[in-house]
Amino acid sequence: MHPALLAERLVKRYGDFTAVDGVELAVHPGEIVGLLGPNGAGKTTTLRMLAGILSPTGGRVAIGGVDLAARPLEAKQRIGFLSGDTQLYQRLTPREVLRYFGRLYGMKEAALSRRIDALVADLEMDAFASRPCGTLSTGQKQRANIARAFLHEPEVLILDEPTTALDIISGRFIVESIRRERAAGKAVLFSTHIMGEAEYLCDRIALLHEGRLADTGALPELLERTGTTNLTDAFLHHVARSRPREARDAPERGGAPPPAGEAP
């Protein structure tokens, strides 16, 4: 059986700067894999290549066995993508946003209406689903964004720091929504800075540092290999062993590295 998501020797270069260097990942149905690393590690660049938003310099991505470069529309239909700063149409309500995206995905109207009603109920959006998105709180907007990513029932979810800037209650709500998707057989790849969140959610963890995978495995395996007792120390163990690169502080979100001689 094909992994639901497969990355092979993924590379992204900006001129002489290599933001992602030979990343290999596989995520299977019913599995959550966490991509962890500090700012500038290459997490967002990696996730955007996997979602087809950025084109890799080298390597290959397959979604459900479909090559993303060769058949991009077919592959992208299998993906639900969300980032911590994904924006909503401010004048539309969450229900209107969901209907708009459902039509873009070619969902039939009756099935789309049922799906929207189910998501509004599951994500407890009844109180604000008919209010303009511009009036919603950060947590309410992120629930609407989660609903948008889940709407077409994709087999792969790629979530870039989905709990960023959320309070404890809203963040916990999003985390439990992700767990339900795993229970439904979805493959989930998500990034986070919150080590406790990763320990709670993930079946496997990939530690990314300076564009390279430092280690991958279930939490007990990572701790055993590093001789540590928690995920934070395991990651710091790998950071301490690596040699710094000259341009480590280049922007992660698709930009070029700072000009030579400029302070980061």
C-alpha positions in Angstrom: 0.0 0.0 0.0 1.2 3.5 -0.9 1.8 6.0 1.9 -0.9 8.6 1.9 1.9 11.2 1.7 5.4 10.6 0.5 8.4 13.0 0.1 11.6 11.7 -1.5 14.9 13.7 -1.3 13.0 17.0 -1.2 15.2 20.1 -1.8 14.5 23.8 -2.0 17.2 26.3 -2.9 17.1 30.1 -3.1 20.2 31.0 -5.1 23.2 29.6 -3.1 21.1 29.1 0.0 19.5 25.7 0.7 16.4 26.0 2.8 15.4 22.3 2.6 18.1 19.7 2.0 17.1 16.1 1.1 14.0 15.7 3.4 12.3 12.3 3.2 9.0 11.7 4.9 6.2 9.2 4.7 2.8 9.5 6.4 0.3 6.6 6.4 -3.5 6.6 6.7 -4.6 6.8 10.4 -1.2 8.3 11.4 -0.2 11.7 12.8 3.4 12.8 12.1 4.7 16.0 13.7 7.4 18.1 12.0 9.3 20.0 14.7 12.0 22.6 14.5 12.9 26.2 15.4 12.1 29.2 13.3 14.2 29.0 10.1 14.5 25.2 10.2 12.5 24.8 6.9 9.2 23.6 8.3 6.9 25.9 6.4 8.9 25.6 3.2 8.7 21.8 3.5 5.0 21.8 4.1 4.3 24.2 1.3 6.2 22.0 -1.1 4.2 19.0 0.1 1.0 20.9 -0.5 2.0 22.0 -4.0 2.2 25.7 -3.1 5.9 25.9 -3.7 7.8 23.9 -6.4 10.8 22.0 -5.1 14.2 22.5 -6.6 14.7 18.7 -6.4 13.0 15.6 -5.2 9.5 14.2 -5.5 6.1 14.4 -3.7 3.3 11.8 -4.0 -0.2 12.1 -2.5 -2.0 8.7 -2.3 0.4 7.4 -5.0 -0.3 10.4 -7.3 2.8 12.3 -8.3 2.2 16.0 -7.4 4.4 17.4 -10.2 2.9 15.2 -12.9 -0.7 15.4 -11.9 -1.1 18.4 -9.6 -4.8 18.9 -9.7 -5.6 15.3 -8.9 -3.0 15.2 -6.1 -4.2 18.5 -4.6 -7.8 17.3 -4.4 -6.6 14.8 -1.9 -5.0 17.4 0.4 -6.4 19.7 3.1 -4.0 22.5 3.9 -4.0 24.9 6.8 -1.5 27.3 8.2 -1.6 29.4 11.4 -2.0 32.6 9.3 -4.5 31.4 6.7 -7.0 34.2 6.0 -10.8 34.1 5.5 -12.9 36.3 3.4 -13.9 38.9 6.0 -17.3 39.8 4.5 -18.4 36.2 4.2 -19.8 34.1 7.0 -18.1 30.7 7.8 -21.1 28.9 6.2 -20.6 31.0 3.0 -16.8 30.4 3.0 -17.4 26.7 3.2 -20.0 26.7 0.5 -17.7 28.7 -1.8 -14.8 26.2 -1.3 -17.1 23.2 -1.6 -18.2 24.4 -5.0 -14.6 24.9 -6.0 -14.0 21.3 -5.1 -17.0 20.3 -7.3 -19.1 19.0 -4.4 -22.7 18.4 -5.2 -25.0 20.9 -3.4 -27.0 18.4 -1.3 -23.9 16.7 -0.1 -22.2 20.0 0.5 -25.0 21.2 2.6 -24.9 18.1 4.8 -21.2 18.3 5.1 -21.3 22.0 6.2 -24.0 21.2 8.8 -21.9 18.3 10.1 -18.8 20.4 10.4 -20.6 23.3 12.1 -21.9 20.8 14.7 -18.7 18.9 15.2 -16.6 22.1 15.6 -19.3 23.8 17.7 -19.6 26.7 15.3 -23.4 27.2 15.6 -23.0 30.5 17.6 -20.9 32.2 14.9 -21.3 30.3 11.7 -23.7 32.9 10.2 -21.6 36.0 11.4 -19.2 37.7 9.0 -15.7 36.3 9.5 -14.3 39.8 10.1 -16.2 39.9 13.4 -14.9 36.6 14.7 -12.2 36.0 17.4 -8.9 34.3 16.5 -10.1 31.0 17.9 -13.4 31.2 16.0 -11.6 32.0 12.7 -9.3 29.1 13.2 -12.2 26.7 13.7 -13.7 28.0 10.4 -10.3 27.4 8.8 -10.1 23.9 10.2 -13.6 23.3 8.8 -12.4 24.6 5.4 -9.4 22.2 5.4 -11.6 19.2 6.4 -14.5 20.1 4.1 -13.9 17.8 1.1 -12.8 14.9 3.4 -9.2 14.8 2.0 -7.1 11.8 2.7 -4.1 13.9 3.7 -4.1 16.9 6.1 -1.1 19.2 6.0 -1.3 21.6 9.0 1.3 24.3 9.5 1.2 25.4 13.2 -2.6 25.2 13.4 -2.7 26.3 17.1 -0.5 29.4 16.7 -1.7 32.4 18.8 -4.7 30.4 20.2 -5.6 30.4 23.9 -5.5 27.1 25.8 -9.2 26.2 25.2 -9.2 27.0 21.5 -5.9 25.2 21.0 -7.1 22.1 22.8 -10.3 22.2 20.6 -8.2 22.1 17.4 -5.9 19.4 18.8 -9.0 17.2 19.5 -10.3 17.8 16.0 -7.0 16.6 14.6 -7.3 13.4 16.7 -10.7 12.7 15.3 -9.4 13.0 11.8 -6.7 10.4 12.5 -9.4 8.1 14.0 -11.3 8.5 10.7 -8.2 7.2 8.8 -6.7 10.4 7.6 -3.0 10.9 7.3 -1.9 14.1 9.2 1.3 16.0 9.0 1.6 19.0 11.1 4.2 21.4 12.5 4.3 22.9 15.9 6.6 24.7 18.4 4.7 23.2 21.3 6.5 20.1 22.5 3.7 19.0 24.8 1.2 19.1 21.8 3.5 17.0 19.8 4.0 14.4 22.6 0.2 14.2 23.0 -0.8 14.0 19.3 2.0 12.3 17.3 2.5 8.7 16.4 5.9 9.7 15.0 8.0 12.8 15.2 10.4 14.3 12.6 13.0 16.7 14.0 14.0 19.3 11.4 17.1 21.4 11.9 18.7 23.8 9.3 16.8 22.2 6.5 17.7 18.6 7.3 16.0 15.9 9.2 18.0 15.3 12.3 15.9 12.3 13.5 12.6 10.6 12.9 10.7 8.1 15.0 8.2 7.4 17.7 8.8 9.4 20.9 10.2 6.5 22.9 12.7 5.8 20.1 13.9 9.4 20.0 14.4 9.5 23.7 16.3 6.2 23.7 18.6 7.3 20.9 19.4 10.6 22.5 19.5 9.4 26.1 17.0 12.1 27.2 13.7 12.0 29.1 11.6 14.5 27.1 11.2 15.8 23.6 12.7 19.2 24.2 15.9 17.7 25.4 16.0 15.2 22.6 15.7 18.1 20.0 18.3 20.2 21.8 20.6 17.1 21.7 20.5 17.1 17.9 20.9 20.9 17.7 24.1 20.7 19.9 25.6 18.0 17.7 25.0 19.9 14.4 27.4 22.5 12.9 25.9 25.9 12.3 25.5 27.0 8.7 26.6 30.4 7.5 23.1 31.5 6.5 20.9 29.8 9.1 18.6 32.7 9.6 17.2 33.0 6.1 13.4 33.5 6.1 11.5 30.2 6.1 8.3 31.3 4.4 9.5 31.4 0.8 11.9 34.4 0.9 15.5 34.7 0.1 18.3 34.8 2.7 19.5 38.2 4.0 22.0 40.0 1.8 25.7 39.3 2.6 26.8 41.4 5.5 23.3 42.3 6.7 22.4 41.5 10.3 19.7 38.7 10.7 
